[in-house]
Structure formats: C-alpha cells, structure tokens
Amino acid sequence: MATLNLRQVTKDFDGTRVIHGVDLAVADGEFVVFVGPSGCGKSTLLRLICGLESVSTGDVEIDGVRVNDVSAADRGLAMVFQSYALYPHMTVYKNMAFGLENIGTPRAEVDDKVRNAARLLRLDPLLERRPTQLSGGQRQRVAIGRAIVREPRIFLFDEPLSNLDAELRVSMRTEITGLHERLKATMIYVTHDQVEAMTMADKIVVLRAGRIEQIGSPLELYNHPANRFVAGFIGSPQMNFMPVRVEGSTGGAVTVALPGGETMTLPVRHGAPAAGTALVLGIRPEHLYPAAPDRKAPLSLRVEQLEQLGGHSLIYGIVDGSDARATMHVAGQTTVRAGSVVGASMDAAHAHLFAADDAGAALV
C-alpha cells in the first residue's frame, strides 16, 4: 500500500494549461474518486500520477518519494482502463499472467498469483476462455485481476465501468468496493458519474477545468457544497437553483425575497450581504415538497412533466416569478398533473445560498 501527494502539479499541452496547480494528499488504503464533467482533467491527472504523462511543474510523490523522473513501469502502480485492453488471442489465464512472465517471474509464483486473483474475482471457471467468450463485466474483472497479480502500491481506475450497461454497472460498483475492503489497497478511481462517486468513495475530488473545486467525503460534499458548481454536480436529480434578493439581515441570518414575493430567513456563515444583493438559493428536490393546502406556499410551481417511479415521483416545473426550473421529489405516487400549479414549501435548514457571480461561493 502507499500514500500519494501532488504538490502544485500543472500540465501544459502545446502551450495550453489543462491542469492548474493541483494539491492533493491520498492516505494509505484510501479510496479516492476524481469526478467532474468531460474535459475537466480527470484522466489527465491520473496519467500524470502513473507516469504516462510528465508534469509540467510541481511534484508527484509516492510514499514521500518524488517520482517525476521515474518511468511508469517503475512506479509500482497498476492502471485499469475502460476499454479493458485485453489480448484477444490469449486466454484469461495468459492475460493475467502476461505481465509477470514478461519480467521473468518464476512460473510457480505466476501460477499462484493468477489463481489467487481468479478466486478473489470469481474467475476460476473462466481461466481457459478468451476475451471474446466473456461478458463485459467478466472482461472488466479480468482487467482488474491483471492489475491485482502485480501487487501494485496504488490501483488506478480510468472510468472502468463506462462501457457496461446500467444493471451491470451497479453490480461492478459493489464488486470493486468489496475488493477495496478485502485488499485494503490505495485506489484512485476516475468517473464522470457522480452516483459512482457518491457510492464508492472514501473521499471525492471534484474537478472543473483542471482545478479542484472541493475535496471531502460524499456526504460532506452533498450537505456542504463549497460553491454552486459542486452543489449542482453532486446529487441526482441535481439541486434546484433560483434567483433571490436580500431584503435585510440581522446577526448571522439574512432574509431573502423568493420568486413570487414571499420571504424566507436563512442563517449565513460568511457575513450577511447588504440589502438588495442578488443571490442564488439552492434546494435539493427531496427538500422541496407540496405545501399544505391550508397554508400559503412560499413558492408556486407550474408543472411541466411528471415521472411516476412507483416508490417515489418526480415533479418538474417552473417556479412562478422566474424562469428557474425546479424538480420536486415526492414520496410514493402523486395525483398532480402536467399543466397544474402546485404550492411548494421548503425547509430552511436544508436551503443553501450562493453568490450570484461566476464563482458561486456558498454563503450558508
């Protein structure tokens, strides 16, 4: 097992900077997930760690040793790709053994390591098959097994489940997290799927345009996003956002005018903005709910679409008084119909306030 430290790492391609001064510490045995939209630098950062790309400036340290000038083959890491990268003419056994045989590992040791990995991944009955005779999930397990036999200091996964169907992705998530618990290995996993990040990670690193937006546990990011980007990226369906205006403030609280004219008082942690300041209020779909019929609702939602999912329903609409779209998560089934207007309430304890500028920093 190993620790990893990135210190002010940058990467330039043809004069264009794509990774901007990244600092990151990964503890021994930690499962860290890099998440963000396509093109944010997740895979590039992984390639810098494993040595497939060289850093432009900054340091990559493994177990406290600077490895900038150490080749990928000598860093003691193993990469699992989304494309599996298996040799089609070789059996499962040979695919898993090939790397060890290439470096002259004794045959008995190779056999022992391959069969141990096969048992761990339930590949024992498949060792004599070729990749074309395997399902997508089985091929991915072979790719993981090929990494395991090398006994790497750190496992690196580059969107390993993106080629699998939805049902298989769920089962493979469970297999990989179970593997992490059994091996107690340091793992770094790249995905654009925030559900994978939330369900698998000890620690999530949210990236945007080559910069780290926030680092924390899944629930830290979900409950206390640092800015509007993180708030909108983490959580499914994503957080609702709507424009509000500061009416006044007292102590550590601020009163804002909601779309439609109703007001709400919310606590603030970073200083109350002046009256008249434009802000953005965020509320997750599960914290927006139909108002009691005998009470005036703080918001009105013009319903555009419904998704009846049996155990719960999703109501999509537009918040009256704005052009903001909102999603409401309702337990069970609903009689609401498209075209109707429903009153919506929210719990101030679960509301978020963000600056209205491009940074969108959290105020609550």
Beta strands, then each sheet from edge to edge (+ up, - down):
strand 1: 4-13
strand 2: 16-26
strand 3: 31-35
strand 4: 57-62
strand 5: 65-66
strand 6: 77-81
strand 7: 154-158
strand 8: 186-191
strand 9: 203-208
strand 10: 211-216
strand 11: 240-250
strand 12: 253-257
strand 13: 263-267
strand 14: 278-283
strand 15: 288-290
strand 16: 299-308
strand 17: 312-319
strand 18: 325-331
strand 19: 341-346
strand 20: 352-355
sheet 1: 2+ 1- 4+ 5-
sheet 2: 6+ 7+ 8+ 3+ 9+ 10-
sheet 3: 13+ 12- 11+ 14- 20+
sheet 4: 15+ 19- 16+ 17- 18+
end
